[in-house]
Amino acid sequence: MASRRTRGNQCQRPAGLFGRFVLWNMNSRHSKVTDWGLSHVSIDERDTILDAGCGGGRTVNKLAAIASQGKVYGVDFSKESVAFASRINKQWIDTGRVEIREASVSQLPFSADMFDVITAVETHFWWPDLASDMREISRVLKPGGLLVIIAEVYKGANTVTAKLAEKYALLSGMKLLTANEHRELYANAGYSGVQIIEQPNKGWICGIGRKPC
């Protein structure tokens, strides 16, 4: 059986056969929390959207269906994730409505003020430098654009998953935050109108912040 460190590394940067299994599992397991998180924001059919840390590409697929006249980009620093997400979204890619790139959230390959909405699903706790990466996200958001962070676990949630994640956070490399720390993360990076929404019985959390105009 894979060690907790190995499983953590595969969640952070999937690779190889086991990595492909992890990506398949992510697409299945994270679907409901993604739908819940996205239900708290309004996405226009013409929006240009980025999914930061796109993993297996299921969120990109959902966003492309919503922004039916826009364009959705996905980035991930795992080659396996980029390949997997590209296969999942082949139809959208072939029509020019989706683009998947290998890149780090710390240095996004996009011009300033490009995106109407940026999503991050089950990924921000793996980012190299949360504070700096939040500012990099802001750089490529249009003034008034939204950053939506969605996760099925956070520090202080009263669920078995959250308690296990907290217990092994140092070993796995996860950077778990409380609800208040999520609010501070947005505020310190300069986002306005910050909302932190919790689903206590499931341990889900959704953060929403707007880049000031």
C-alpha positions, 0 to 999 in steps of 0.5 A: 500500500502506498505511504501517506507521503506517496499518496500526498505527492500523487494528489499534489502532482499525479504521475504514472499509472497510480497518478492516472488512477488518482486523477480518475478518482478526483474527477469522480469524488470532487464533482459534487463539491464542485457543483456546490461551490459553483452554485454560489457564483454567477458565470456568464455564458461569454466569460473567459475562465481559468481553472488553476490546478485543473487536475483531471479536467472535470471542472474545466468540462463543467465550466465549458458547458456553463460558459457556452460562448466563452473560453475555458483554460486549465493549468496544472504543473503535472504532465499527467494531469495536463494529458488526462484533462486534455483527453477528458476535454478533447471535444471542447479543445477541438472546437477551440473552446478549451485550452489546457497548459502545463504551468505553475500557479506561481507563474501563470502564462497569461497576460494581466487582466485576462479572466472574468473568473478563476476557479481553484478546486481541491488545489490551493492547499498544495500551492507553493506560496499561498500568499504570493500565488493569490497575488499572481491569480489577481494579476491575471483577473480582470478588474471586478473578476472573481476568484472561487476556491472550493475544497472538501476539507479545511482546518477545524471542520468537524468531519473524519476527513478533515481530522485525518487531513489535519493529523497528517498535514505536515507529512503530506505537505498540505497547508490547511486553513481555518475558515477565518484564515481563508478570509484573511488570505483573500483580504491580505491579497487585496480581494474585496467582497470576500465571502467564506461559505461553509457546509459544516455537515460535509466539511466543504468550504467555498471562498469567493473574492473579487479583484477591485475595479 
